[in-house]
């Protein structure tokens, strides 16, 4: 009985000691010590081990990193104090912490080149030309004998993109009309190349003659362009690349992402704002300003926005010098700002709160939840409105992301995406070449 009680007492003591160790600050800091760390050139990072002993730090590449100011591979460190890690140039290094030759922890540090871009905030007009013509509906052609949709009979679906007719590339509805009329006059079908998702289909369609206007028709509603208003997120003065919107442009009827054949962005001037309310997101109303002056091209329409090249540095920027970016894991919950236009072409700064940060190791659109806190902006817009998508988010002097979506039932809040993913889509690499990262509606 005495031996049994002793074992029971010893077990309880071990459990108590284990609980005290696990809940101690040194154990928590050691267990939360990162296994991998990304830093930008010229930044400074503190790492905590919080073990009250002297130890040794092994730096595999002191040319890339200095720890506590030391330029040597091995340095004695007080593990009760934070370790100061200073990136010197781009590359990789391994840091290992030892105590009396016993490894305690290690971290691989990937130092990225210092990357800075100019934050936007300007309202832009977006003009897209589709890569082909988009089918947005079917209609019946009255031939006098029957009412029929040749397109529907041929198996054409809403959302299909017609890219070729009789081996000729088309992206204009006038071209479609001409080719269909010529085929109908010859009493021959048209051969269509149709893109449906990732599929390419060859379709034979027999035009029908409308008895009212004697025109040959396919029985399809089609669209060859789209236009709207959004916000510029960033401009890279080195590559002249830009990013805007923070979300994909979809066709209003089909919900399909629009495949870009050609496109331009132009300056836009905000004329009025419909204030957002619960259940009814508001909207910026703007006019295209000097449409003949094209600001840039549109070459990509992706889940993270539109991208292309600008002819020159954007005008009316609130910040004229490039600003550092924050990596996805560096974004924090707390106060931040957005840059946007609510009147004319003037870019202004407004206070927001980043209320939730989603840890993302791979690109995804909804990286953070934001809330508008600026009283002036709330009074003017009610929160996030359509046309505000792409407004850059600034935190601690860095560009961290862009506004993307608004919550329909709470227009004061919405989503933002990380700037890192937008830069990657723009062809501006943020991650190291060794990091294989696959790339995968709205305000």
C-alpha positions, 0 to 999 in steps of 0.5 A: 500500500505504501509503495502504491501511494508513493508511485501515485504521489510521484506520478502526480508530481511528474504531471505537475512538473510537466504542466509547469514546464509546458506552461512556462515562458521558455517552453512556449517560446521554444515550441513556437520558434519558427522552422522557416522564416522569410525576411526582406533585405534591410529589415530586422527581426527578433527571435526569442528562445527565452531559455535562461542560459548561455548558448551557441548560435551556428550561422551557416551563411554570415554573408547573408545574415548577421545575428546580434551584429556578429559576422562569424559562423559561430557566436556565443549568445545569451538565450534569455534575451532576443536574438537580433537577425539582420538580413544583409543580402538575398539568399538562404541561411540556416540558424541553429541554437545549441546549449552545451552542444545539445541542439535546442532549435533551428530555423531556415531563413530565406532572405528576399530582395528588398521590394518596393512599389508605389501604392495606388488608390486612383479610380480607373476606368476598365475597358476589356475586349474579350478573347473571342465573343462570349455567349450570354444567352439563346434567342429564337429566330422566327423563320416563318415556318418555326421559331428555332435557336440554331446555337442551342440546337448545335449544343452551344452553352451559355458561358461558352467563348466562340474564338474562331468562325471558319478558321478565322479568329474573331473578337468583334460582333461585327465580324461574327455578323459578316461571317454568319451572313456570308455562310447563310447566303451560300446556304452553308454552315459555319464551323465554330471553335468554342472554348468551354472551361478547359475544353476546346470544341469544334461545333457545326452551326446552321444559321437561320434566316429571320423573316422580319429583317432577312438577316441570318442569325445564330440564335445566340446573344453574344458579348465582345467587351466589358467596362467598369470602374475600379481602383489601382492597387500598385505600380512597380517603377522598375517593371512598369507593371501594375495591379488593380481591383483585387478580384476577377472581372466576371460577366454580369450575365454568366458569372464567368471570368472574362478571358482577356483578348485586349484591354486598357485602363484609363483615368476615371473621376468619381461623380457621386456615391450611392451609400451602402446599406445592409443588404444593399452594397453601395456604388461609386459612380464615375466617368471615364476621364479623357478616354483617348489617354490610355494609362496602361494595358490589361493582359491578365484577369485573375482571381487577384485582379487585373494586371498589365503594364502602364506607360508611365508612373500614375499621376495624383498618387498620395505617396510618390516614392516606392513603399516596402511591402509586407509578406503575408505572414507579416500582416497583423490584426490592428489599425491600418489605412486604405487609399481611395477616391470618394470625390473627383480624382483626389486620392485620400487616406482613411482609417480601417481595422484589420480584424482578422488575419488568415494565415495563408501559405498558398495564394487565396483571395480572402486573406483578411477581414477589414472594417472601416472605422473612419467616420468621414468615410462611413458618412460618405459611403457607408463603408465599402462600396462597389468601385472601391475594390483594389484600394491599397491597404497600408499598415506600419508603413508597408503595403499589405494588401487590397480591398476585394469584397464587401459583406452584403449584410454589413457594408462597413466590413469586407475582405482583403487579399495579400499584396504578395499574391497580387505581385506574384500575378503581376510577374513580380516574384516575391518568393524565392525560386526554390519555393514552388507555390501553385496559383490557384465577387466583389466590391 
